[in-house]
Amino acid sequence: MSTRRRTTRIAPLYTRAYDLYSWLLDHAARLDDPCAKPLLEYAQVLLDAVCLAVESFDTDHQLRKADEAATLLRTHLRVAAARGHLSDRQLLHANGMLREIGRQIGGWHRQRTGVVR
């Protein structure tokens, strides 16, 4: 498969991870609370891992790393919402983006390994 076809098919995952990180930069950067730091850190780890996976840098490892970061980010989003830093609508939006990212990571993982988790 050509690099162009591979990148085109996987690009939506990168785009969604980028969009989520950008959205969190806009929202978490305004928070004067310790819960903002992990939101941005896990979103950055997610974006970085997806970027490296798309570019074929130890893809399986990077997909696992992205999946772990998404799981931790989801938890910290709930903490931020519980502390009143995210509205219910914002939490639903972010979790929707994470759900889509998770489906794409899982689909790519299944395609590569043939294993369903």
Number of C-alpha atoms within 10 A of each C-alpha: 5 6 10 8 10 12 13 10 11 17 15 14 21 22 15 18 27 19 14 24 23 15 16 19 16 11 16 21 14 11 14 10 12 9 17 21 14 16 25 21 14 21 26 22 21 29 24 18 25 30 22 17 21 22 14 11 13 12 19 15 13 21 22 18 18 28 22 16 21 24 16 16 24 19 13 19 23 17 16 21 16 13 12 10 21 19 13 13 10 15 18 14 14 19 19 13 15 21 15 15 24 18 13 17 20 18 13 17 18 13 11 11 9 10 9 9 6
